[in-house]
Amino acid sequence: HVNSIIPIFSESTISQMIQNYYNIPEQRSQSKWAAVNIILALATLLPSSPSSSLDLGSGDGKAAKYVNNVQTALPAIITREESLLGLQVMLGLVIISHTMKDSRPAVVLIGTAVRLAHRLRLHTNNTLETLSEDEVVQRHRVFWITYLFDKDISLRHQRLLFSQTLILAWTFRLNTLQTMRE
């Protein structure tokens, strides 16, 4: 399945990463291992029909095992491996946590995801010249998915929006670009 509704992963990038993960073991990292596990968890929990929803509470042992594997890699993802892949893994955890009956862990996870997005400077165009078109599209998608989940979780849990400064920076950048064009 290709996730076209919430495309946190690019199909081509993730296919290549998984292929390399199994074919070139010396290139494995905590974030790649966590990404493989979050993809498996999301795929396991993917609803069989559009009217169904994700439900980790149904006792799905496979999905819970994959999520546990991801959670063991969180310290490395959060503190040592600042990467877009790490943020994508965090967003996968946010999606799963957000759909559970007790979605309070999603509040903490989205806060961490927003801070990681900020550290990766997804709200700026400073590093985009050196990236491929696919990587630029991924960065923009991940930025907006992070914002949307932050906004939704903030409203549901009546918490402050973590990404407010990111949006202000994004708006400032757009205004600056428009001014420069004039």
C-alpha positions as CSV (number, residue, x, y, z in Angstrom):
1,H,0.0,0.0,0.0
2,V,1.1,3.5,-0.7
3,N,-0.1,6.0,1.9
4,S,-1.4,8.9,-0.2
5,I,-3.5,10.4,2.6
6,I,-0.7,11.0,5.1
7,P,2.5,10.4,3.1
8,I,5.1,10.6,5.8
9,F,7.4,8.4,3.8
10,S,8.3,8.7,0.1
11,E,7.7,5.4,-1.7
12,S,10.9,5.5,-3.6
13,T,13.1,6.5,-0.7
14,I,11.6,4.0,1.7
15,S,11.8,1.2,-0.9
16,Q,15.5,2.0,-1.4
17,M,16.1,2.2,2.3
18,I,14.5,-1.2,3.1
19,Q,16.4,-2.8,0.2
20,N,19.7,-1.4,1.5
21,Y,18.8,-2.3,5.1
22,Y,18.6,-6.0,4.2
23,N,21.3,-6.0,1.5
24,I,24.0,-3.8,3.2
25,P,23.9,-4.6,6.9
26,E,26.9,-2.4,7.7
27,Q,24.7,0.7,6.8
28,R,22.1,-0.1,9.4
29,S,21.3,2.6,12.0
30,Q,18.9,3.0,14.8
31,S,16.7,5.3,12.8
32,K,16.6,2.9,9.8
33,W,15.7,0.0,12.1
34,A,13.0,2.1,13.8
35,A,11.7,3.2,10.3
36,V,11.3,-0.5,9.2
37,N,9.5,-1.2,12.4
38,I,7.1,1.8,12.3
39,I,6.3,0.9,8.7
40,L,5.5,-2.6,9.7
41,A,3.4,-1.4,12.6
42,L,1.4,1.0,10.4
43,A,1.0,-1.7,7.7
44,T,-0.2,-4.1,10.3
45,L,-2.7,-1.6,11.7
46,L,-3.8,-0.3,8.3
47,P,-7.6,-0.6,8.1
48,S,-8.9,-3.3,5.8
49,S,-11.7,-0.9,4.6
50,P,-12.0,2.9,4.5
51,S,-14.7,2.8,7.3
52,S,-12.3,1.0,9.7
53,S,-9.8,2.8,11.9
54,L,-6.4,2.1,13.3
55,D,-6.8,0.3,16.7
56,L,-3.8,-0.8,18.7
57,G,-6.1,-1.7,21.6
58,S,-7.4,-4.7,19.7
59,G,-4.6,-6.8,21.1
60,D,-2.6,-7.0,17.9
61,G,0.6,-8.5,19.2
62,K,2.6,-8.0,16.0
63,A,1.9,-4.2,15.9
64,A,2.6,-3.9,19.6
65,K,6.0,-5.7,19.1
66,Y,6.9,-3.3,16.2
67,V,5.9,-0.3,18.3
68,N,8.0,-1.6,21.2
69,N,11.0,-2.0,18.9
70,V,10.6,1.6,17.7
71,Q,10.3,2.9,21.3
72,T,13.7,1.3,22.2
73,A,15.3,3.3,19.4
74,L,13.7,6.7,20.5
75,P,16.7,7.9,22.6
76,A,19.0,7.6,19.6
77,I,16.5,9.2,17.2
78,I,15.8,12.1,19.6
79,T,19.3,12.9,20.8
80,R,21.9,11.5,18.4
81,E,20.5,11.0,15.0
82,E,18.9,14.2,13.8
83,S,17.5,13.2,10.5
84,L,14.3,13.5,8.5
85,L,14.0,9.7,8.8
86,G,13.9,10.0,12.6
87,L,11.2,12.7,12.4
88,Q,9.2,10.4,10.1
89,V,9.5,7.6,12.6
90,M,8.3,10.0,15.3
91,L,5.3,10.9,13.2
92,G,4.5,7.2,12.7
93,L,4.4,6.9,16.5
94,V,2.2,10.0,16.7
95,I,-0.3,8.5,14.2
96,I,-0.5,5.3,16.2
97,S,-0.7,7.0,19.6
98,H,-3.2,9.5,18.3
99,T,-5.6,6.7,17.3
100,M,-5.5,4.9,20.6
101,K,-8.3,5.2,23.2
102,D,-5.9,7.0,25.6
103,S,-4.2,9.3,23.2
104,R,-2.3,11.4,25.8
105,P,1.1,10.0,24.7
106,A,0.5,11.7,21.3
107,V,0.8,15.1,23.1
108,V,4.4,14.3,24.2
109,L,5.3,12.7,20.9
110,I,4.1,15.5,18.8
111,G,6.0,18.0,21.0
112,T,9.1,16.0,20.4
113,A,8.4,15.8,16.7
114,V,7.9,19.5,16.4
115,R,11.2,20.2,18.2
116,L,13.0,17.8,15.9
117,A,11.4,19.5,12.8
118,H,12.7,22.8,14.2
119,R,16.2,21.4,14.7
120,L,16.1,20.0,11.1
121,R,15.2,23.5,10.0
122,L,12.2,22.2,7.9
123,H,10.8,25.7,8.2
124,T,13.6,27.2,6.1
125,N,14.9,26.9,2.5
126,N,18.5,27.1,3.5
127,T,19.5,23.6,2.5
128,L,17.1,22.8,-0.3
129,E,19.5,23.6,-3.1
130,T,21.6,20.5,-2.3
131,L,18.7,18.1,-2.2
132,S,16.9,16.1,-4.8
133,E,13.4,17.0,-5.8
134,D,12.1,14.0,-4.0
135,E,13.9,15.0,-0.8
136,V,12.5,18.6,-1.0
137,V,9.0,17.2,-1.5
138,Q,9.4,14.9,1.5
139,R,10.7,17.7,3.7
140,H,7.7,19.9,2.8
141,R,5.2,17.1,3.4
142,V,6.7,16.1,6.7
143,F,6.7,19.8,7.8
144,W,3.0,20.1,7.1
145,I,2.0,16.7,8.5
146,T,3.8,17.7,11.7
147,Y,1.9,20.9,11.8
148,L,-1.4,19.3,11.1
149,F,-1.0,16.7,13.8
150,D,0.3,19.3,16.3
151,K,-2.8,21.4,15.6
152,D,-5.2,18.5,15.8
153,I,-3.7,17.1,19.0
154,S,-3.5,20.6,20.6
155,L,-7.2,21.2,19.9
156,R,-8.3,17.7,21.2
157,H,-6.2,17.9,24.3
158,Q,-6.6,21.7,24.9
159,R,-2.9,22.3,24.9
160,L,-0.8,25.0,23.3
161,L,0.4,24.6,19.8
162,F,4.0,23.5,19.8
163,S,4.6,24.5,16.1
164,Q,3.5,28.1,16.4
165,T,7.1,29.3,16.0
166,L,7.6,27.1,13.0
167,I,4.5,28.5,11.2
168,L,5.6,32.0,12.1
169,A,9.0,31.3,10.5
170,W,7.3,29.7,7.5
171,T,5.0,32.7,7.0
172,F,7.9,35.1,7.4
173,R,9.8,33.2,4.8
174,L,6.9,33.3,2.3
175,N,6.5,37.0,2.9
176,T,10.2,37.6,2.4
177,L,10.1,35.6,-0.9
178,Q,7.1,37.6,-2.1
179,T,8.8,40.9,-1.2
180,M,12.0,39.9,-3.0
181,R,10.0,39.0,-6.2
182,E,8.4,42.5,-6.3
